[in-house]
Amino acid sequence: MQEEALSPRRRLALEAPLFRLLAINFSAGVSLAVLLVGGLMLLNPGNIRGLILADHTPGVALGLLLFGFIVTLSSSAMGTAIMAMGRRQPEGPPRGSGRFVAETVGDKARSGQLHDRF
């Protein structure tokens, strides 16, 4: 079979990093939505499988449920990816002690370094 050459406009769209980022995160959201709807149908919480399959057109109900999850999860995945683009990568060694704040406060409380303020 002879491969068709991509038009310059289509090739430009596929090579754009933002488009690729959005496409990858959209597909991740779709995958997660399909898994979620499949899990709901498998686990059957609140007899949702029985309600959907008892309808005259279960495909419509299932499609609407899937569409709602796709819109929600894909948009949140794409939005998170876009917001994370502005973060700078840390340079040099990690800062801080590498301990959780609760551990630090607990250590200070046990050693008597914290004063009772209340």
Backbone as ProteinMPNN parsed JSONL, in Angstrom:
{"seq_chain_A": "MQEEALSPRRRLALEAPLFRLLAINFSAGVSLAVLLVGGLMLLNPGNIRGLILADHTPGVALGLLLFGFIVTLSSSAMGTAIMAMGRRQPEGPPRGSGRFVAETVGDKARSGQLHDRF", "coords_chain_A": {"N_chain_A": [[0.826, -1.181, 0.0], [0.418, 2.218, -0.738], [1.689, 4.907, 1.053], [-0.014, 7.755, 2.167], [0.913, 11.108, 1.934], [1.045, 13.428, 4.579], [-0.796, 16.427, 4.782], [0.693, 19.72, 4.826], [-0.47, 21.397, 6.752], [-1.821, 19.637, 8.47], [0.302, 18.079, 9.369], [1.739, 20.013, 10.719], [-0.014, 20.552, 12.82], [0.042, 18.107, 14.173], [2.648, 18.056, 15.04], [2.84, 20.092, 16.838], [3.642, 20.945, 20.132], [1.795, 21.649, 22.151], [-0.659, 20.744, 21.155], [-0.138, 17.979, 21.045], [0.238, 17.518, 23.799], [-2.329, 18.103, 24.782], [-3.821, 16.175, 23.393], [-2.767, 13.771, 24.378], [-3.454, 13.942, 27.096], [-6.212, 14.138, 26.849], [-6.825, 11.607, 25.829], [-6.025, 10.106, 28.013], [-7.951, 10.904, 29.876], [-10.263, 9.905, 28.614], [-9.72, 7.174, 28.684], [-9.697, 6.732, 31.446], [-12.35, 7.396, 32.01], [-13.743, 5.389, 30.634], [-12.846, 3.161, 32.063], [-13.951, 3.802, 34.559], [-16.749, 3.818, 34.082], [-17.021, 1.178, 33.256], [-16.242, -0.071, 35.655], [-18.299, 0.823, 37.324], [-20.454, -0.484, 36.142], [-19.672, -3.09, 36.564], [-19.375, -3.353, 39.399], [-21.855, -2.483, 40.261], [-23.155, -0.432, 42.017], [-25.842, 0.639, 44.005], [-27.658, -0.584, 42.328], [-27.27, 0.304, 39.691], [-26.581, -0.826, 37.239], [-28.766, -2.505, 36.749], [-30.781, -0.558, 36.494], [-29.922, 0.821, 34.192], [-29.857, -1.196, 32.215], [-32.502, -2.007, 32.224], [-33.887, -0.149, 30.841], [-35.519, 0.969, 27.787], [-33.786, 1.763, 25.816], [-30.829, 1.102, 26.466], [-28.327, 1.803, 25.554], [-28.325, 4.544, 25.082], [-28.531, 5.642, 27.672], [-26.199, 4.61, 28.795], [-24.338, 5.736, 27.069], [-24.709, 8.488, 27.587], [-23.914, 8.599, 30.274], [-21.247, 7.796, 30.002], [-20.322, 9.852, 28.309], [-20.58, 12.095, 29.991], [-18.687, 11.487, 31.992], [-16.396, 11.414, 30.378], [-16.18, 14.08, 29.487], [-15.824, 15.39, 31.941], [-13.51, 14.143, 33.163], [-11.544, 14.257, 31.14], [-11.333, 17.012, 30.654], [-10.413, 17.886, 33.137], [-7.944, 16.56, 33.263], [-6.608, 17.686, 31.043], [-6.624, 20.389, 31.787], [-5.109, 20.322, 34.14], [-2.659, 19.535, 33.084], [-2.029, 21.744, 31.472], [-1.87, 23.79, 33.392], [0.304, 22.876, 34.82], [2.369, 23.344, 33.115], [3.602, 25.834, 33.472], [5.266, 25.6, 35.643], [8.486, 25.767, 36.981], [11.306, 23.69, 36.635], [13.019, 22.346, 39.391], [16.278, 23.456, 40.168], [19.42, 22.122, 40.91], [20.255, 20.556, 44.092], [17.587, 19.026, 46.061], [15.602, 21.122, 48.156], [15.195, 21.778, 51.682], [14.438, 19.611, 54.511], [13.424, 17.196, 53.813], [11.532, 15.955, 55.311], [8.248, 15.417, 56.628], [5.974, 18.0, 57.678], [4.461, 17.399, 59.914], [6.022, 15.488, 61.18], [8.231, 17.014, 61.923], [7.069, 18.916, 63.667], [6.083, 17.188, 65.597], [8.469, 16.114, 66.589], [9.621, 18.429, 67.719], [7.716, 19.002, 69.648], [7.951, 16.822, 71.366], [10.522, 17.204, 72.296], [10.275, 19.489, 73.708], [10.52, 22.001, 72.603], [8.445, 23.451, 71.549], [6.118, 25.867, 72.638], [3.321, 26.121, 74.814], [0.692, 27.748, 73.515], [-1.946, 28.172, 73.852]], "CA_chain_A": [[0.0, 0.0, 0.0], [1.166, 3.463, -0.805], [1.358, 5.798, 2.157], [-0.381, 9.1, 1.761], [1.662, 12.146, 2.639], [0.196, 14.336, 5.348], [-0.76, 17.811, 4.322], [1.545, 20.519, 5.726], [-1.253, 21.924, 7.869], [-2.079, 18.545, 9.41], [1.577, 17.71, 9.963], [2.073, 21.07, 11.665], [-0.858, 20.366, 14.01], [0.499, 16.927, 14.916], [3.963, 18.313, 15.604], [2.753, 21.145, 17.85], [3.726, 20.319, 21.454], [0.577, 21.865, 22.926], [-1.673, 19.828, 20.637], [0.214, 16.637, 21.524], [-0.023, 17.478, 25.231], [-3.774, 18.02, 24.975], [-4.304, 14.892, 22.879], [-2.368, 12.714, 25.318], [-4.256, 14.048, 28.313], [-7.589, 13.813, 26.493], [-6.936, 10.15, 25.755], [-5.95, 9.595, 29.386], [-9.264, 11.128, 30.469], [-11.201, 8.96, 28.001], [-9.405, 5.844, 29.231], [-10.153, 6.697, 32.833], [-13.813, 7.399, 31.986], [-14.192, 4.051, 30.232], [-12.611, 2.287, 33.218], [-14.89, 4.149, 35.615], [-18.079, 3.321, 33.711], [-16.935, -0.287, 33.34], [-16.249, -0.435, 37.075], [-19.657, 1.019, 37.846], [-21.315, -1.57, 35.65], [-19.233, -4.344, 37.175], [-19.657, -3.364, 40.838], [-23.299, -2.291, 40.381], [-23.59, 0.253, 43.24], [-27.202, 1.183, 43.935], [-28.342, -1.263, 41.239], [-27.214, 1.166, 38.505], [-26.59, -1.682, 36.054], [-30.151, -2.911, 36.526], [-31.53, 0.596, 36.003], [-29.534, 1.128, 32.813], [-30.246, -2.284, 31.31], [-33.956, -2.147, 32.199], [-34.427, 0.889, 29.965], [-35.776, 0.518, 26.415], [-32.568, 2.054, 25.047], [-29.737, 1.199, 27.443], [-27.163, 2.42, 24.936], [-28.402, 5.991, 25.265], [-28.206, 5.929, 29.069], [-24.781, 4.304, 28.972], [-23.597, 6.744, 26.32], [-24.76, 9.759, 28.312], [-23.075, 8.451, 31.456], [-19.869, 7.787, 29.536], [-20.008, 11.186, 27.807], [-20.393, 12.975, 31.141], [-17.393, 11.185, 32.609], [-15.33, 11.806, 29.449], [-16.038, 15.54, 29.542], [-15.297, 15.775, 33.25], [-12.154, 13.658, 33.432], [-10.617, 14.759, 30.125], [-11.076, 18.441, 30.864], [-9.565, 18.071, 34.319], [-6.591, 16.113, 32.914], [-5.999, 18.683, 30.165], [-6.409, 21.604, 32.565], [-3.984, 20.089, 35.039], [-1.435, 19.532, 32.28], [-1.735, 23.117, 31.054], [-1.433, 24.556, 34.558], [1.622, 22.396, 35.237], [3.385, 23.784, 32.156], [4.276, 27.022, 33.941], [6.167, 25.298, 36.744], [9.902, 25.608, 36.669], [11.931, 22.507, 37.202], [13.998, 22.764, 40.393], [17.68, 23.3, 39.802], [20.281, 21.784, 42.033], [19.736, 19.536, 45.017], [16.317, 19.377, 46.678], [15.697, 21.971, 49.348], [14.453, 21.309, 52.846], [14.981, 18.454, 55.212], [12.86, 15.965, 53.284], [10.63, 15.386, 56.301], [6.934, 16.024, 56.672], [5.821, 19.02, 58.712], [3.948, 16.757, 61.123], [7.142, 14.849, 61.861], [9.05, 18.068, 62.519], [6.334, 19.474, 64.805], [6.05, 16.155, 66.627], [9.797, 16.046, 67.216], [9.796, 19.611, 68.551], [6.826, 18.897, 70.805], [8.524, 15.84, 72.292], [11.748, 17.728, 72.892], [9.934, 20.645, 74.542], [10.848, 23.25, 71.922], [7.215, 24.172, 71.291], [5.497, 26.386, 73.85], [1.864, 26.067, 74.818], [0.191, 29.078, 73.211], [-3.397, 28.262, 74.068]], "C_chain_A": [[0.873, 1.248, 0.0], [0.719, 4.387, 0.314], [1.041, 7.181, 1.621], [0.422, 10.092, 2.597], [0.684, 13.06, 3.364], [0.31, 15.736, 4.779], [0.08, 18.631, 5.3], [0.788, 21.052, 6.935], [-1.496, 20.842, 8.923], [-0.795, 18.112, 10.111], [1.998, 18.741, 11.009], [1.262, 20.919, 12.957], [-0.379, 19.184, 14.846], [1.854, 17.149, 15.572], [3.937, 19.38, 16.7], [2.753, 20.51, 19.236], [2.459, 20.502, 22.282], [-0.53, 20.929, 22.468], [-1.4, 18.404, 21.104], [-0.082, 16.484, 23.004], [-1.512, 17.319, 25.503], [-4.331, 16.682, 24.508], [-3.967, 13.748, 23.831], [-3.231, 12.756, 26.572], [-5.733, 13.805, 28.05], [-7.774, 12.301, 26.445], [-6.817, 9.511, 27.136], [-7.291, 9.763, 30.095], [-10.311, 10.174, 29.921], [-10.974, 7.561, 28.564], [-9.918, 5.702, 30.656], [-11.682, 6.666, 32.902], [-14.358, 6.032, 31.612], [-13.993, 3.065, 31.38], [-13.619, 2.545, 34.335], [-16.293, 3.634, 35.309], [-18.098, 1.8, 33.739], [-16.941, -0.775, 34.777], [-17.606, -0.246, 37.716], [-20.597, -0.094, 37.395], [-20.94, -2.904, 36.296], [-19.627, -4.429, 38.65], [-21.139, -3.164, 41.156], [-23.721, -1.607, 41.689], [-24.973, 0.856, 43.043], [-28.005, 0.614, 42.786], [-28.361, -0.413, 39.962], [-27.212, 0.351, 37.214], [-28.002, -2.131, 35.721], [-31.003, -1.775, 35.989], [-31.205, 0.896, 34.546], [-30.025, 0.056, 31.859], [-31.753, -2.498, 31.25], [-34.614, -1.121, 31.286], [-34.652, 0.313, 28.563], [-34.548, 0.731, 25.534], [-31.393, 2.206, 26.022], [-28.485, 1.849, 26.858], [-27.14, 3.926, 25.118], [-28.007, 6.363, 26.69], [-26.72, 5.689, 29.337], [-23.913, 5.329, 28.254], [-23.57, 8.091, 27.023], [-23.895, 9.719, 29.567], [-21.596, 8.507, 31.07], [-19.448, 9.173, 29.043], [-19.766, 12.16, 28.956], [-19.063, 12.747, 31.827], [-16.234, 11.583, 31.702], [-15.099, 13.302, 29.517], [-15.378, 15.956, 30.848], [-13.834, 15.39, 33.418], [-11.142, 14.153, 32.406], [-10.311, 16.232, 30.331], [-10.217, 18.677, 32.092], [-8.135, 17.617, 34.045], [-5.898, 17.144, 32.031], [-5.721, 19.976, 30.916], [-5.236, 21.472, 33.52], [-2.661, 20.121, 34.276], [-1.052, 20.944, 31.855], [-1.242, 23.937, 32.236], [-0.045, 24.125, 35.031], [2.728, 22.831, 34.286], [4.194, 24.961, 32.677], [5.255, 26.78, 35.065], [7.594, 25.167, 36.267], [10.411, 24.339, 37.322], [12.976, 22.958, 38.214], [15.417, 22.491, 39.908], [18.489, 22.983, 41.054], [19.648, 20.74, 42.939], [18.405, 19.976, 45.619], [16.516, 20.189, 47.952], [14.886, 21.368, 50.48], [15.059, 20.055, 53.431], [14.455, 17.143, 54.658], [11.926, 15.275, 54.259], [9.296, 16.108, 56.236], [6.861, 17.023, 57.818], [5.345, 18.382, 60.013], [5.066, 16.066, 61.897], [7.988, 15.886, 62.583], [8.373, 18.642, 63.753], [6.281, 18.463, 65.94], [7.374, 16.026, 67.352], [10.017, 17.224, 68.155], [8.916, 19.548, 69.797], [7.393, 17.922, 71.836], [9.769, 16.388, 72.994], [11.492, 18.963, 73.727], [10.268, 21.967, 73.883], [9.597, 24.067, 71.593], [6.609, 24.647, 72.61], [3.985, 26.286, 73.716], [1.322, 27.469, 74.633], [-1.294, 29.222, 73.499], [-3.752, 28.147, 75.506]], "O_chain_A": [[1.915, 1.31, 0.652], [-0.474, 4.622, 0.502], [1.73, 7.705, 0.746], [0.582, 9.927, 3.807], [-0.367, 13.419, 2.831], [1.38, 16.167, 4.351], [0.174, 18.281, 6.477], [1.351, 21.146, 8.026], [-1.388, 21.101, 10.121], [-0.804, 17.812, 11.305], [2.544, 18.388, 12.055], [1.784, 21.13, 14.052], [-0.39, 19.242, 16.076], [2.174, 16.492, 16.563], [4.924, 19.548, 17.416], [1.943, 19.621, 19.497], [2.083, 19.606, 23.039], [-1.261, 20.379, 23.292], [-2.321, 17.696, 21.513], [-0.592, 15.449, 23.433], [-1.917, 16.513, 26.34], [-5.213, 16.115, 25.154], [-4.79, 12.862, 24.062], [-3.685, 11.718, 27.052], [-6.442, 13.316, 28.93], [-8.761, 11.774, 26.958], [-7.443, 8.484, 27.399], [-7.724, 8.874, 30.829], [-11.156, 9.684, 30.67], [-11.928, 6.85, 28.882], [-10.5, 4.681, 31.022], [-12.248, 5.985, 33.757], [-15.329, 5.565, 32.208], [-14.86, 2.231, 31.644], [-14.085, 1.607, 34.982], [-16.953, 3.075, 36.185], [-19.071, 1.195, 34.19], [-17.575, -1.783, 35.088], [-18.024, -1.049, 38.551], [-21.424, -0.58, 38.166], [-21.805, -3.745, 36.541], [-20.149, -5.449, 39.099], [-21.623, -3.619, 42.192], [-24.563, -2.145, 42.408], [-25.239, 1.505, 42.032], [-28.941, 1.257, 42.31], [-29.354, -0.409, 39.235], [-27.775, 0.782, 36.208], [-28.398, -2.14, 34.555], [-31.855, -1.992, 35.127], [-32.1, 1.191, 33.754], [-30.558, 0.375, 30.797], [-32.24, -3.118, 30.304], [-35.804, -1.235, 30.994], [-34.055, -0.699, 28.196], [-34.305, -0.043, 24.608], [-31.012, 3.327, 26.361], [-27.668, 2.391, 27.603], [-26.076, 4.522, 25.287], [-27.231, 7.297, 26.894], [-26.07, 6.476, 30.025], [-22.875, 5.742, 28.77], [-22.537, 8.76, 27.055], [-23.219, 10.696, 29.888], [-20.796, 9.176, 31.724], [-18.337, 9.619, 29.33], [-18.838, 12.967, 28.895], [-18.384, 13.702, 32.204], [-15.2, 12.039, 32.188], [-13.956, 13.753, 29.596], [-14.469, 16.786, 30.85], [-13.009, 16.23, 33.779], [-9.998, 14.441, 32.759], [-9.163, 16.656, 30.198], [-9.375, 19.575, 32.093], [-7.196, 18.233, 34.548], [-4.725, 17.448, 32.244], [-4.68, 20.599, 30.703], [-4.458, 22.411, 33.687], [-1.668, 20.663, 34.761], [0.126, 21.3, 31.878], [-0.29, 24.705, 32.097], [0.698, 24.934, 35.586], [3.907, 22.701, 34.614], [5.376, 25.076, 32.351], [6.014, 27.685, 35.413], [7.865, 24.52, 35.255], [9.993, 23.971, 38.42], [13.752, 23.868, 37.923], [15.71, 21.448, 39.324], [18.241, 23.537, 42.126], [18.64, 20.123, 42.596], [18.123, 21.173, 45.684], [17.46, 19.975, 48.713], [13.999, 20.546, 50.255], [16.043, 19.514, 52.928], [14.978, 16.08, 54.993], [11.563, 14.118, 54.049], [9.225, 17.27, 55.837], [7.591, 16.911, 58.803], [5.778, 18.781, 61.094], [5.061, 16.06, 63.128], [8.412, 15.669, 63.717], [9.024, 18.838, 64.78], [6.416, 18.828, 67.108], [7.413, 15.852, 68.57], [10.536, 17.052, 69.258], [9.321, 19.989, 70.873], [7.322, 18.174, 73.039], [10.028, 16.064, 74.153], [12.405, 19.447, 74.397], [10.296, 22.987, 74.572], [9.699, 25.275, 71.379], [6.592, 23.902, 73.589], [3.446, 26.362, 72.612], [1.48, 28.307, 75.521], [-1.833, 30.323, 73.389], [-4.93, 28.203, 75.857]]}, "name": "protein", "num_of_chains": 1, "seq": "MQEEALSPRRRLALEAPLFRLLAINFSAGVSLAVLLVGGLMLLNPGNIRGLILADHTPGVALGLLLFGFIVTLSSSAMGTAIMAMGRRQPEGPPRGSGRFVAETVGDKARSGQLHDRF"}
